Amino acid sequence: MCSQRICRAPRVWGMIVLALCISVACSVPSRSPTVDTGPSVSTGATPSLVKRDVRLAYVSTAISFSPLWAAQEYGLLEQYGLHSDDLFYINGGPAIMQALVAGDLDAAYSAFSPVVAAIMSGASAKIVAGFSNGFVHQLFTREGTGVRSAQDMKGKRAGVSRIGAESQVVVQIWARVNGLRDDDITYVNAGGAAERLAALDAGSVDLVPLDPPEVVLARKRGYLLVADMTQQPVPWQSAGLTVRENTLQTDPAMAKALVQAVSEGAYLLRSDPERFQAVVGKYTKIEDPEAIAIAYTSWKRAVTPHGRPDPAGVAMVQQVIDQSLPGTAQEPVTRFVDYTVLELLEREGFFDQLERQYPPS
């Protein structure tokens, strides 16, 4: 059953129909660039004598995934007894979930909605933490497309990271709320934010969803803002750290260490805009200080306390996915989210310690 908060959302949100494809083939992942982001931070954690190798990936260069970047760049994985030579970048939620379920990864930091769709389709996985709430995308077009509203997108092309990814979901939500059918728009696999901007500039698509810091670059380049999804007054869980269910059952220590490292990464970035600028600049390859400063403000506002996915936001995702995978909305939140590690860390005072160590800037 959905919560009262969800049930009181505008009725049109319950009618959203999504075509989430979870069969996209996983492309060869790329590794993150090598840029010096400064010295490692020092925490109170006791490092293990033998570090455990882990294979970790993120799904997009969106700032939602910056806590994992910080865990890698500032030595937090090492602090909790883990080691990763590098992080993999696997574009698109369906692709990264395929890699996780296949055992090619130990954990994936992905958009939330494709994980829910994958679990409903049989993937044995659980989200164990999530630090981003709310919609993060804004929709842009260019002069000459004739697009100024959702109605103008009939028969037009939207460039998304991958079919079935959250970048497609937000465009479909916007279009559906404004009276369009799902097949009124053609969706094109355009890649990451930089590739989407290039596709828009080349004229191969008519609209693209972007998130900070790319939204600032888009404005500076003269692209036209069509819709700001961050202003939608509905709950939405936008990202989650995901592991296989088997990991929680047979290796809870690794799951706990992963959550600790990523959690500390989130608190570290929240408290230190300079380190945020360094790590986001590295992974997004954006050097514009104004763009990253705006991204920092946006990210801080959306951070979820204690990395605990909001049940109302999860339930709204379930309602959306329910239109393509009936029965999703009736599932308990715990079908998708396992709060065990977070609750253990809360009892141990872990987050209280992080609050003291990393006060908000």
C-alpha positions as CSV (number, residue, x, y, z in Angstrom):
1,M,0.0,0.0,0.0
2,C,1.2,3.5,-0.7
3,S,1.6,6.0,2.1
4,Q,-0.9,8.8,2.7
5,R,1.7,11.3,1.5
6,I,1.9,9.4,-1.8
7,C,-1.8,8.9,-2.1
8,R,-2.3,12.7,-1.8
9,A,0.0,13.5,-4.7
10,P,-1.7,14.8,-7.9
11,R,-3.7,12.0,-9.5
12,V,-1.9,12.4,-12.8
13,W,1.3,11.0,-11.2
14,G,-0.4,7.7,-10.6
15,M,-1.2,7.5,-14.4
16,I,2.3,7.8,-15.6
17,V,3.1,5.0,-18.0
18,L,6.8,4.1,-18.4
19,A,8.5,1.8,-20.8
20,L,11.5,0.9,-18.8
21,C,13.8,-1.4,-20.8
22,I,16.0,-3.6,-18.6
23,S,17.5,-5.6,-21.5
24,V,20.0,-3.1,-22.7
25,A,23.3,-4.8,-23.2
26,C,26.1,-3.8,-20.9
27,S,28.9,-1.9,-22.7
28,V,32.5,-2.2,-21.8
29,P,32.8,0.1,-18.7
30,S,35.3,2.9,-18.7
31,R,37.6,3.8,-15.8
32,S,37.7,7.1,-14.1
33,P,40.3,9.7,-15.1
34,T,43.4,10.2,-13.1
35,V,43.6,13.6,-11.5
36,D,45.1,14.6,-8.2
37,T,42.4,15.5,-5.8
38,G,44.5,16.1,-2.7
39,P,45.5,14.1,0.3
40,S,43.4,11.4,1.9
41,V,41.3,12.4,4.9
42,S,42.0,11.0,8.3
43,T,39.1,9.2,10.1
44,G,38.7,7.4,13.3
45,A,38.3,4.0,11.5
46,T,40.9,1.4,12.1
47,P,42.2,0.1,8.7
48,S,42.5,-3.6,8.2
49,L,45.9,-5.1,7.7
50,V,44.7,-6.8,4.5
51,K,42.5,-4.8,2.2
52,R,39.7,-6.6,0.3
53,D,39.5,-5.9,-3.4
54,V,36.1,-4.7,-4.5
55,R,34.8,-3.8,-7.9
56,L,32.6,-0.7,-7.8
57,A,30.8,1.3,-10.5
58,Y,28.7,4.4,-10.9
59,V,26.1,5.0,-13.5
60,S,26.5,8.6,-14.5
61,T,28.7,11.7,-14.0
62,A,25.8,13.3,-12.2
63,I,26.7,14.7,-8.7
64,S,24.3,12.3,-7.1
65,F,27.1,9.7,-7.3
66,S,29.8,12.0,-5.8
67,P,29.8,10.2,-2.4
68,L,31.3,7.1,-4.1
69,W,33.8,9.2,-5.9
70,A,34.9,10.8,-2.6
71,A,35.1,7.3,-1.0
72,Q,37.6,6.3,-3.7
73,E,39.6,9.6,-4.0
74,Y,40.0,10.4,-0.3
75,G,41.0,7.0,1.0
76,L,37.7,6.1,2.7
77,L,37.4,2.7,1.1
78,E,40.9,1.9,2.5
79,Q,39.9,3.2,5.9
80,Y,37.3,0.6,6.1
81,G,39.4,-2.3,4.9
82,L,38.5,-2.2,1.2
83,H,40.6,-1.6,-1.9
84,S,39.5,-0.6,-5.4
85,D,42.1,0.1,-8.1
86,D,39.6,2.4,-9.8
87,L,35.9,3.0,-10.2
88,F,34.1,1.8,-13.3
89,Y,31.7,4.1,-15.2
90,I,28.9,2.1,-16.8
91,N,26.4,4.3,-18.5
92,G,22.7,3.6,-17.9
93,G,20.9,1.9,-15.0
94,P,19.8,-1.2,-16.9
95,A,23.4,-1.9,-18.0
96,I,25.0,-1.4,-14.5
97,M,22.3,-3.7,-13.0
98,Q,23.2,-6.4,-15.5
99,A,26.8,-6.1,-14.5
100,L,26.0,-6.3,-10.8
101,V,23.7,-9.3,-11.1
102,A,26.2,-11.1,-13.3
103,G,28.8,-10.8,-10.6
104,D,31.0,-8.4,-12.5
105,L,30.6,-5.9,-9.7
106,D,30.4,-6.0,-5.9
107,A,28.3,-2.9,-5.7
108,A,26.7,-0.3,-8.0
109,Y,25.8,3.3,-7.4
110,S,22.8,3.8,-9.7
111,A,19.7,5.8,-10.2
112,F,16.9,4.3,-8.1
113,S,14.1,3.6,-10.6
114,P,16.1,1.2,-12.9
115,V,17.0,-0.8,-9.7
116,V,13.4,-1.1,-8.7
117,A,12.5,-2.2,-12.3
118,A,15.3,-4.8,-12.3
119,I,14.3,-6.2,-8.9
120,M,10.7,-6.5,-10.1
121,S,11.9,-8.3,-13.1
122,G,13.8,-10.9,-11.0
123,A,17.2,-9.3,-10.2
124,S,18.4,-10.5,-6.8
125,A,19.6,-7.2,-5.4
126,K,18.9,-4.7,-2.6
127,I,19.6,-1.0,-2.2
128,V,21.5,-0.5,1.1
129,A,21.8,3.3,1.1
130,G,20.9,6.4,-0.8
131,F,22.0,10.0,-0.4
132,S,19.9,11.8,-3.0
133,N,16.3,12.8,-2.8
134,G,14.2,14.7,-5.4
135,F,14.4,15.2,-9.1
136,V,17.7,16.6,-10.3
137,H,17.2,17.1,-14.0
138,Q,16.4,20.1,-16.1
139,L,15.3,19.8,-19.7
140,F,17.0,21.8,-22.4
141,T,16.5,22.4,-26.1
142,R,18.2,24.7,-28.7
143,E,17.1,27.4,-31.0
144,G,15.5,26.1,-34.1
145,T,13.8,23.0,-32.7
146,G,10.5,24.8,-32.1
147,V,10.3,23.1,-28.7
148,R,9.0,25.4,-25.9
149,S,6.7,23.0,-24.1
150,A,5.8,19.3,-23.7
151,Q,3.2,19.6,-26.5
152,D,6.0,20.7,-28.9
153,M,7.8,17.4,-28.4
154,K,5.2,15.4,-30.4
155,G,7.1,13.6,-33.1
156,K,10.5,14.9,-31.7
157,R,13.5,13.2,-30.3
158,A,14.8,13.2,-26.7
159,G,18.4,12.3,-26.1
160,V,18.8,10.2,-22.9
161,S,21.8,8.3,-21.5
162,R,20.1,4.9,-22.3
163,I,16.7,3.6,-22.9
164,G,15.3,2.6,-19.4
165,A,17.7,4.9,-17.5
166,E,16.5,7.6,-15.1
167,S,17.2,10.3,-17.7
168,Q,14.4,8.8,-19.8
169,V,12.1,8.3,-16.8
170,V,12.1,12.0,-16.0
171,V,11.3,13.0,-19.6
172,Q,8.5,10.5,-19.7
173,I,7.1,11.8,-16.4
174,W,7.2,15.4,-17.7
175,A,5.6,14.4,-21.0
176,R,2.9,12.3,-19.4
177,V,1.9,15.0,-16.8
178,N,1.5,17.3,-19.7
179,G,-0.8,15.0,-21.6
180,L,1.5,13.2,-24.1
181,R,1.5,9.5,-24.7
182,D,4.8,7.6,-24.3
183,D,5.0,7.0,-28.0
184,D,4.7,10.7,-28.9
185,I,8.4,11.1,-28.2
186,T,11.3,9.1,-29.8
187,Y,14.0,8.3,-27.3
188,V,17.6,8.1,-28.4
189,N,20.5,6.5,-26.6
190,A,22.8,9.6,-26.5
191,G,25.2,8.7,-23.6
192,G,26.5,10.9,-20.7
193,A,25.7,14.6,-20.2
194,A,28.6,15.8,-22.4
195,E,27.5,13.4,-25.2
196,R,23.9,14.5,-24.9
197,L,24.9,18.2,-25.2
198,A,26.9,17.3,-28.3
199,A,23.9,15.4,-29.8
200,L,21.7,18.4,-29.1
201,D,24.2,20.8,-30.7
202,A,24.5,18.5,-33.8
203,G,20.8,18.4,-34.2
204,S,20.4,14.6,-33.8
205,V,18.0,15.2,-30.8
206,D,15.6,18.0,-29.9
207,L,15.7,17.9,-26.1
208,V,18.0,16.6,-23.4
209,P,17.7,16.1,-19.7
210,L,20.7,17.5,-17.7
211,D,21.7,17.8,-14.1
212,P,24.2,20.0,-12.2
213,P,26.8,21.0,-13.0
214,E,26.0,20.6,-16.8
215,V,22.9,22.7,-16.4
216,V,25.0,25.8,-15.9
217,L,27.1,25.0,-18.9
218,A,24.0,24.5,-21.0
219,R,22.7,28.0,-20.0
220,K,26.1,29.6,-20.7
221,R,26.1,28.0,-24.2
222,G,22.7,29.5,-24.9
223,Y,20.6,26.4,-24.7
224,L,16.9,27.0,-23.7
225,L,15.4,25.7,-20.5
226,V,12.1,24.0,-21.2
227,A,11.3,22.4,-17.8
228,D,12.9,22.3,-14.4
229,M,12.0,19.0,-12.8
230,T,13.7,20.0,-9.5
231,Q,10.6,22.1,-8.9
232,Q,8.1,19.2,-9.0
233,P,6.4,19.0,-5.6
234,V,6.5,15.2,-5.3
235,P,8.8,12.9,-3.3
236,W,11.3,11.0,-5.4
237,Q,14.3,8.8,-4.4
238,S,16.9,9.5,-7.1
239,A,19.8,7.2,-6.3
240,G,20.9,4.2,-4.3
241,L,24.0,2.1,-3.5
242,T,23.0,-1.5,-4.5
243,V,24.5,-4.9,-3.8
244,R,23.4,-8.4,-4.6
245,E,21.2,-10.1,-2.0
246,N,23.7,-12.8,-1.6
247,T,26.3,-10.3,-0.4
248,L,24.0,-9.3,2.5
249,Q,23.5,-12.9,3.4
250,T,27.1,-14.2,3.1
251,D,29.3,-11.2,3.4
252,P,27.6,-8.6,5.6
253,A,30.9,-7.2,6.7
254,M,31.7,-6.0,3.2
255,A,28.3,-4.5,2.8
256,K,28.8,-2.6,6.0
257,A,32.2,-1.4,5.0
258,L,30.9,-0.1,1.7
259,V,28.0,1.8,3.3
260,Q,30.5,3.3,5.8
261,A,32.9,4.5,3.2
262,V,30.2,6.0,0.9
263,S,28.4,7.5,3.9
264,E,31.6,9.2,5.1
265,G,32.2,10.4,1.5
266,A,28.8,12.1,1.6
267,Y,29.4,13.8,4.9
268,L,32.9,14.8,3.9
269,L,31.7,16.5,0.7
270,R,28.8,18.2,2.5
271,S,31.3,19.8,4.9
272,D,34.0,20.8,2.4
273,P,33.1,22.6,-0.8
274,E,36.8,22.6,-1.9
275,R,37.0,18.8,-1.9
276,F,33.6,18.7,-3.6
277,Q,35.0,20.9,-6.3
278,A,38.0,18.8,-6.7
279,V,36.3,15.4,-6.9
280,V,33.4,16.6,-9.1
281,G,35.8,18.4,-11.4
282,K,37.7,15.2,-11.9
283,Y,34.8,12.9,-12.6
284,T,32.7,15.4,-14.7
285,K,35.7,17.0,-16.4
286,I,34.2,20.3,-15.8
287,E,36.5,23.1,-14.7
288,D,34.0,26.0,-14.5
289,P,34.0,27.0,-10.8
290,E,30.6,28.7,-11.0
291,A,29.0,25.5,-12.4
292,I,30.5,23.4,-9.7
293,A,29.6,25.9,-7.0
294,I,25.9,25.8,-8.1
295,A,26.1,22.0,-8.2
296,Y,27.4,22.0,-4.6
297,T,24.4,24.1,-3.4
298,S,22.0,21.9,-5.3
299,W,23.6,18.7,-4.0
300,K,23.7,19.8,-0.4
301,R,20.0,20.6,-0.5
302,A,19.1,17.1,-1.7
303,V,21.3,15.1,0.6
304,T,19.4,12.4,2.6
305,P,20.3,12.2,6.3
306,H,22.0,9.0,7.3
307,G,21.8,7.7,3.7
308,R,18.3,6.4,4.5
309,P,16.1,6.2,1.4
310,D,12.9,8.0,2.1
311,P,9.9,5.6,2.1
312,A,7.7,8.2,0.4
313,G,10.2,8.8,-2.3
314,V,10.6,5.0,-2.8
315,A,6.9,4.6,-2.9
316,M,6.5,7.2,-5.7
317,V,9.2,5.4,-7.7
318,Q,7.2,2.2,-7.2
319,Q,4.0,3.9,-8.5
320,V,5.8,5.0,-11.6
321,I,7.4,1.6,-12.3
322,D,4.0,0.0,-11.6
323,Q,2.7,1.3,-14.9
324,S,5.1,-0.9,-16.9
325,L,5.5,-3.6,-14.3
326,P,2.1,-4.1,-12.6
327,G,2.2,-5.0,-9.0
328,T,5.3,-2.9,-8.2
329,A,3.2,-0.3,-6.2
330,Q,1.8,-3.0,-3.9
331,E,5.2,-4.3,-2.9
332,P,6.6,-3.2,0.5
333,V,9.5,-0.8,0.4
334,T,11.7,-3.5,1.9
335,R,11.3,-5.5,-1.4
336,F,13.8,-3.0,-2.8
337,V,15.6,-1.5,0.2
338,D,17.4,-3.3,3.0
339,Y,17.8,-1.0,6.0
340,T,19.7,-3.6,8.0
341,V,23.2,-2.0,7.6
342,L,21.9,1.6,8.1
343,E,20.1,0.5,11.3
344,L,23.2,-1.2,12.6
345,L,25.3,1.9,12.0
346,E,22.7,4.1,13.6
347,R,22.7,1.9,16.8
348,E,26.5,2.1,16.8
349,G,26.4,5.9,16.7
350,F,28.3,5.9,13.4
351,F,26.2,8.8,11.9
352,D,26.4,10.8,15.1
353,Q,30.2,10.6,14.8
354,L,30.1,11.7,11.2
355,E,27.9,14.7,12.2
356,R,30.5,15.8,14.7
357,Q,33.4,15.2,12.5
358,Y,32.0,16.8,9.4
359,P,29.7,19.7,10.4
360,P,27.8,21.3,7.5
361,S,29.6,24.1,5.7
